[in-house]
Amino acid sequence: MSCASSHASPSPPTRWSGDLIQVVAETARLVLRELTDADLEAIQAYASDPAVVEFLPWGPNTEDDTRRFLSAVMAGRAARPRRQWDLAIVLRREPRLVGGCRLHVTDEIAGEADLGYALARGYWGQGLASEAARALVEFAFTRLGARRVWAVCEPANPASARVLEKAGLRRERFLRAHRFMKGRWRDSYVYACDSPGR
Ligand SMILES: CC(C)(COP(=O)(O)OP(=O)(O)OC[C@H]1O[C@@H](n2cnc3c(N)ncnc32)[C@H](O)[C@@H]1OP(=O)(O)O)[C@@H](O)C(=O)NCCC(=O)NCCS
């Protein structure tokens, strides 16, 4: 099965708040672009929200946590070969950073990358995460040459499971007590999608 396609396309650097920032993918409503130090406050706004981080291995963040995250992102971006894309999800119309998404190469030889996303609470329920996830999947297959995109999500987080399904991933496995996170063992669904040519 192949994944759903999106409007993702190669884009030149764009000017954003006076800086040149690389746009990685675009959709009808969103721009997925590289993060900068100037994003600290906007990231901190959602990364410190307990409802946003409930199913994530990190957070709620202090400002120092978010600063460390940004430093790690910059280091990951500079690595060659680059294995980590941690991107801002920005609304086209404002432009406002409303969340973050991630594609990390987890196995270079097998061509596998894992996918993640989080949105500020005020932007849930508008189809934005699904739009971002679809664009990242397309980026993984068409730009990175990935063969497989995968993600884990808790059964208790059905909105995330639905986002993965809408991005073309299928549920492959159920892992009981897969991760110990924030004081308790969490079950996981593993979702994945193979590149159309695989
Ligand atoms: C999960 C999250 C990214 C979803 O973002 P979103 O932009 O609201 O997602 P979308 O609107 O694109 O799609 C959500 C889908 O889930 C469905 N959904 C939402 N809550 C649901 C629930 N309780 N049960 C079943 N489906 C649900 C929606 O109806 C929608 O599906 P539809 O379009 O078929 O109607 C967002 O809630 C979030 O950032 N959560 C915190 C971070 C997080 O959990 N990240 C994922 C970690 S694995």
The ligand as a Gaussian input file, in Angstrom:
#p B3LYP/6-31G(d) Opt

LIG

0 1
 C       -2.942000      14.370000      18.110000
 C       -2.977000      15.754000      17.494000
 C       -1.667000      15.991000      16.749000
 C       -4.141000      15.802000      16.489000
 O       -4.082000      17.039000      15.802000
 P       -5.346000      17.611000      14.985000
 O       -4.852000      18.685000      14.083000
 O       -6.445000      17.887000      15.909000
 O       -5.700000      16.331000      14.095000
 P       -6.630000      16.330000      12.816000
 O       -7.698000      17.368000      12.983000
 O       -5.763000      16.391000      11.600000
 O       -7.260000      14.881000      12.852000
 C       -7.757000      14.345000      14.058000
 C       -8.662000      13.179000      13.734000
 O       -8.881000      12.470000      14.946000
 C      -10.247000      12.412000      15.205000
 N      -10.401000      12.424000      16.658000
 C      -10.151000      13.427000      17.508000
 N      -10.420000      13.026000      18.762000
 C      -10.820000      11.733000      18.683000
 C      -11.250000      10.774000      19.631000
 N      -11.294000      11.050000      20.941000
 N      -11.600000       9.551000      19.193000
 C      -11.559000       9.228000      17.873000
 N      -11.156000      10.126000      16.919000
 C      -10.799000      11.348000      17.331000
 C      -10.835000      13.632000      14.527000
 O      -12.228000      13.492000      14.312000
 C      -10.027000      13.628000      13.237000
 O      -10.463000      12.640000      12.339000
 P      -11.467000      12.967000      11.107000
 O      -10.816000      14.045000      10.288000
 O      -11.600000      11.672000      10.386000
 O      -12.754000      13.459000      11.722000
 C       -3.190000      16.869000      18.534000
 O       -4.304000      16.536000      19.295000
 C       -1.987000      17.059000      19.432000
 O       -1.111000      17.850000      19.115000
 N       -1.949000      16.320000      20.558000
 C       -0.828000      16.433000      21.492000
 C        0.453000      15.833000      20.931000
 C        0.298000      14.378000      20.555000
 O       -0.406000      13.619000      21.212000
 N        1.005000      14.001000      19.486000
 C        0.989000      12.646000      18.986000
 C        1.866000      11.786000      19.806000
 S        1.841000      10.094000      19.164000

